[in-house]
Amino acid sequence: MKLHYLLIGMACLGLRVSNAQESVTVELPCVSTKELFSELQNKYKEIPIIAGIANDQAKSTVSIWLNPDTNNWTIIASNQEISCVVGTGVELKAVPTNRGPSI
């Protein structure tokens, strides 16, 4: 299944856009949402840690799943019954941010 993800695909692939009219088309492995979520939870011991609505034509829900013991992660884009693996990796960790001066 071909999915067009401008921001999601570029973020996962580390690409930058120089022109707002450009896009990235990638082939993503897509399966039943129920099957994929079950496999992430049962086989890989991952849990969803963050989710949001993508600014794509399909209004996909994007979620990041994490195995809290191994820090392995998976990024999923879902549209109702179908979910696609956008990316996977290891050693996910929070990046400290400076929220400004303390009061």
N, C-alpha and C positions, 0 to 999 in steps of 0.2 A: 504494500500500500504506500503510495507516495503522499507525503504530508509536507506542507509548506510552512516552515517555522522560521520567521525572520530573526527574531530576538533569541528564542530558545536555542535554535540550532547554532547560531553564531556564538552564543555564550558557551555552549558545551564544546564547540570546536575551537574556541579562542579566536574567532574571526572578527574583524571590524568592518563597519560599513562606511564608505566614504561618500555615498550618495543614497539618499532616502529611497530611491527607486529600485535599488538593488535588493536581491533576496537570495536565500540559500535554499536549495532543494536537496533533501537527503532521503535515502531509503532507510526506514526504521522498522525493526521487528515489532509487529503488532499482533496481539492476541486478545482473547476475551478478557475483559477487566476482572471478572470473578476469578478466572484461572490464574492470571498474573499476580493479583493481590494475594491469593492463597499460596502461590509458590514463594513469593517474597517473604511472607510471614512464616510459613512452615519449613521450607527448605533452607532459606537464607537467613532466617531469624531477624528480618528487617521490619521496622515499624515506620509509619509515616511521621515525619517530624516537622514538615512545613508544606503548605499547599496554597495555591492561588489560581485565579483565572487568568489565562494567557490572553494577550492582546492579538489573537489570531482570528481568522475568519470563522473557525469552528468554535471559538470561545472554549477551548480546551481547559481542563483542570490540570495544572502541573503540580506534581508532588515530589518531594525528596524523601526517600526512605533510607533508614540507617540501621545497621546492626550495631547496637551500643557496645557490644563486647569486642568486636573486631574493627569497628569504624569503617567497614565497607559500606558503600552507598549506591543507590540507584535513583535516577531521575526518570519519572514517568509522565507522559502526556496522555490524558484520558478524555474521551468524548463518548459519553454514555456507556455503551456496551463494549467498546473497543479501547484498549490501552496500548501505547507504544513505548518502548524503552528508548529514551533519548540519550542516556549515557550511564555508565557505571564506573566505579573507581574504588580506591582505597584511601585510608588515612584522612577521612573527613574530620575537620576540626573547626571550631568557631574562631573567627578572626576578631581580635579585640578592636573596638572602635572607640574613638575619642568623642564623647557626647558633649563636649564643651566644659567650661569651668564649673566647678562645684560651687554651690551658693553658701 
